Amino acid sequence: QGKLVESGGGSAQAGESLKLSCAISPSAYFSRTFPNSVGWFRQPPGKERESVASISSDGTTIYADSVKGRFTISKDNANNTLILQMNTLKPEDTAIYYCAATRLGSIAPALVPRFFTYWGQGTQVTVSS
């Protein structure tokens, strides 16, 4: 069973950067032995949850069009941590950001919340203009 804990949210001005981290257990999520996908989603105020980015155990990454070229998803395998580097932030990036993981043995076929089983508690990101 996956356990995810986000950190690194906060406030930023438009154009600035923030880095989000998500500690994920078990460590099998950082091994190629067990197929899996981990990713980031966000929920802007008053809106539905939307996709941000994912990375699978085979190295495949998927990005939402709204963040392509600005956000980078990566894994810190030594520390069992999922990273989301967010650059050139915009006010519309304001949201609660959640990290999520599939069941071990399953790779998400698309960046869609229903394919992800385990979720963190979320961390707030606020970008002002």
C-alpha positions as CSV (number, residue, x, y, z in Angstrom):
1,Q,0.0,0.0,0.0
2,G,1.4,3.4,-1.0
3,K,2.0,6.2,1.4
4,L,2.6,9.7,0.1
5,V,3.5,12.9,1.9
6,E,3.9,16.2,0.0
7,S,6.0,19.2,1.1
8,G,7.4,22.4,-0.4
9,G,4.2,24.4,-1.2
10,G,4.0,28.0,-0.4
11,S,3.6,31.4,-2.0
12,A,5.5,32.9,-5.0
13,Q,5.3,35.9,-7.3
14,A,4.5,35.3,-11.0
15,G,7.7,34.3,-12.8
16,E,9.3,32.8,-9.8
17,S,10.0,29.1,-9.1
18,L,8.9,26.6,-6.4
19,K,9.9,23.0,-5.9
20,L,7.4,20.4,-4.5
21,S,8.6,17.1,-3.0
22,C,6.6,14.0,-2.3
23,A,8.0,11.2,-0.1
24,I,6.7,7.9,-1.3
25,S,6.8,4.5,0.4
26,P,7.4,1.7,-0.2
27,S,10.8,2.2,-1.9
28,A,9.6,-0.2,-4.7
29,Y,8.1,2.8,-6.4
30,F,11.7,3.8,-7.2
31,S,12.7,0.5,-8.6
32,R,12.2,-0.7,-12.1
33,T,11.3,-4.2,-10.7
34,F,7.7,-3.2,-10.1
35,P,5.9,-1.3,-12.9
36,N,4.3,1.8,-11.6
37,S,3.5,5.4,-12.2
38,V,3.7,8.4,-9.9
39,G,2.5,11.9,-10.6
40,W,1.2,15.3,-9.7
41,F,-2.3,16.6,-9.9
42,R,-3.8,19.9,-8.7
43,Q,-7.1,21.4,-7.8
44,P,-7.5,25.2,-8.3
45,P,-10.0,27.0,-6.1
46,G,-13.5,26.3,-7.1
47,K,-12.5,23.9,-9.9
48,E,-12.1,20.2,-10.4
49,R,-8.9,18.3,-10.0
50,E,-6.7,18.5,-13.1
51,S,-3.6,16.7,-14.3
52,V,-0.1,18.1,-14.1
53,A,2.6,15.5,-14.8
54,S,3.5,11.9,-14.3
55,I,6.5,9.6,-14.6
56,S,6.5,5.9,-14.9
57,S,9.0,3.2,-13.9
58,D,10.0,2.8,-17.6
59,G,11.0,6.5,-17.6
60,T,8.1,7.8,-19.6
61,T,6.9,11.3,-18.6
62,I,3.6,12.9,-19.4
63,Y,2.9,16.6,-19.0
64,A,-0.3,18.6,-19.2
65,D,-0.2,21.2,-22.0
66,S,-0.6,24.0,-19.4
67,V,2.7,23.2,-17.8
68,K,4.9,21.9,-20.6
69,G,8.2,23.7,-20.8
70,R,7.7,25.2,-17.3
71,F,7.4,22.2,-15.0
72,T,9.7,19.2,-14.7
73,I,8.9,16.0,-12.9
74,S,11.7,13.8,-11.7
75,K,12.6,11.1,-9.1
76,D,15.2,11.3,-6.4
77,N,15.8,7.5,-6.1
78,A,18.3,7.8,-3.3
79,N,15.7,9.5,-1.1
80,N,12.5,7.8,-2.4
81,T,11.2,11.3,-3.3
82,L,9.1,12.5,-6.3
83,I,10.0,16.1,-7.3
84,L,8.1,18.7,-9.2
85,Q,10.2,21.7,-10.2
86,M,7.9,24.6,-11.2
87,N,9.4,27.5,-13.1
88,T,7.9,30.6,-14.6
89,L,4.9,30.3,-12.3
90,K,1.7,32.0,-13.3
91,P,-1.3,33.0,-11.1
92,E,-3.4,30.3,-12.8
93,D,-1.0,27.7,-11.2
94,T,-2.5,28.5,-7.9
95,A,-4.0,25.3,-6.5
96,I,-3.7,22.5,-4.0
97,Y,-1.1,20.1,-5.4
98,Y,-1.4,16.4,-4.8
99,C,1.0,13.6,-5.5
100,A,-0.4,10.2,-6.5
101,A,0.7,6.7,-7.3
102,T,-0.7,3.7,-9.0
103,R,-0.7,0.2,-7.5
104,L,2.6,-1.5,-7.8
105,G,2.5,-3.6,-11.0
106,S,0.4,-1.1,-12.9
107,I,1.5,1.7,-15.2
108,A,-1.1,4.5,-15.8
109,P,-2.0,4.5,-19.5
110,A,-2.9,8.2,-19.3
111,L,-2.5,11.2,-17.0
112,V,-5.9,10.7,-15.5
113,P,-6.7,10.7,-11.8
114,R,-8.8,7.5,-11.9
115,F,-5.7,5.5,-12.8
116,F,-4.0,6.5,-9.6
117,T,-4.9,4.7,-6.4
118,Y,-2.9,6.3,-3.6
119,W,-2.9,10.0,-2.8
120,G,-1.1,12.4,-0.6
121,Q,-2.9,15.0,1.6
122,G,-2.0,17.9,-0.7
123,T,0.1,21.1,-0.4
124,Q,-1.0,24.7,-1.2
125,V,0.7,26.7,-3.9
126,T,-0.3,30.3,-4.3
127,V,1.0,32.5,-7.1
128,S,0.4,36.2,-7.1
129,S,0.7,38.6,-10.0
